[in-house]
Amino acid sequence: MKTTKRSIVGVLTGLSVLVATGCTDQTSTQQPGSGEAAGNKSNTGEVNLYSSRHYDTDDELYNKFTEETGIKVNLIEAQADKLTERIKSEGANSPADVLITVDIGNLWRAQQEGILQPLESPTLESAVPENLRSSEGYWYGLSKRARIIVYNKDKVKPEELSTYEALAGPEWKGRVCVRSSNNIYNQSLVAEKINTKGVAETETWAKGLVNNFARQPEGNDVGQIKAVAEGQCDVALVNSYYIARIRSSDQPENQAVASKIGVFFPNQKEGEGGTHINISGGGVAANAPHKENAVKFLEYLITPEAQEIFANGNNEFPIVTGVEPNPTVASFGKFKESQLNIAASGEKNAEAVKLMDRAGWK
């Protein structure tokens, strides 16, 4: 993962670095829309991409898109909330064509803020499962990740594990690690539970889970995995691609962690709903100056060739049927996914945050 770029795919040499309005992190960009006014809607063979994904493999994808289409990709990177605020502040003259971000919560907020526009694309609608895209065409899933249980193999047997809900049981007292409640991955999981279990039952579960924390929530998903490997806790909730990243690493310290942990997909039995799924996804900006190119770009990202890079390059699950996950991800095994329309998790995000606060989830 990177935080800066010295060169952006397809951007002409000599373009000045643009510091994101309202962004306080080190977003490195090139000026989008080179040589044209921000509000010009003419097609000049470029697409201005605002992305919160910071993966080196994505650069390869943008190069291939440019090679195949001649359309230059001008990239701005920042955290999702900062990109949303930037596009809002730029208003009708925003040069943004495409917004790509992780987690349905971020995509839902972007839609609610009015910075995305609906579009009709038979290509996207046929390739992206209905439960992983906006019914109105505001955003489309481009890759999948699962929120799963990682466990210490010396302390936990797989047959002791079953569901997310079971982790609130008394037998897990002092054994659970998890990120803080301000993490959107956890918010989306809780939002899904609100949709399937209701507020009261979900709050009871959240309180039980909090009561079983081995420590106060801290760190990122990698921190939770390492805490499990080190014996600070026995189980943790993490996104699947973080585990795959550690397993595929050739660094001795990561291999040591990988040797101590196991992977479990919760809620697999009949009536349990399946493992919680989230997405990386994208949509066309509301005032996109190159809308046609923006649609072409999104449609390119769900081609089998692009999925091999976009999804597999980050150890995610491809969104497109027929594209296999990379060998490390495939080694986790087959599992049943939740079929709940992912938009429901975005819709219940604010309610999930309040519920987590009431449950004492710091």
Summary of the structure (lengths in Angstrom):
residues: 362
radius of gyration: 20.6
end to end distance: 27.0
largest distance: 63.8
contacts: 1242
relative contact order: 0.18
helix: 41%
strand: 16%
